[in-house]
């Protein structure tokens, strides 16, 4: 039986990744209070949020649902989306000339099974001057992104190197997702 893909995310970045690899999908999202997940571990937090998002969306028998959540973590501290300019500046100063981790939890659900996994990518920033940080914040890009940067935009200029899946940093480790979906769709 052919299965249809449902993305449980409003994220334009996740949608772009699926389009880039020619996966047809529909978006179906329900409102969800993410604050009920109190995990301090970045791995546990993204894992539980992905599972919660997957469980929160109604499905039909011929669908496979993709739900995901991404966080940035520095020295074990989760860096959410910045609240304001000062918060963005604090985060970018913290990440300057340092390595941090980006974790994405993904939950794939069909009527027959659910698979959840977490992917980590390590990212190192160049040393950032106050002017670089101020200019980046003035672009407006940091405000809807965990860790106050987007590697797929102007934030790419801040990144010295990455170890792991680039698309994981954007918000969906598509290589792993494809492999897991393939095994689910074979059933």
Protein Blocks (a to p, Z undefined) as FASTA:
>chain_A
ZZdddddbfbfklmmmmmmnopacddddddddfklpmcfbfklmmmmmmmmmmmmpccdf
kbccddddddddeehiacdddfblmlmmmmmmmmgopacddddddddddfkbccdddddd
ddddddddfklmmmmmmnommmmcghhiafklmmlmmpmbdcdjfklmnopafklmmmmm
mmmmmZZ
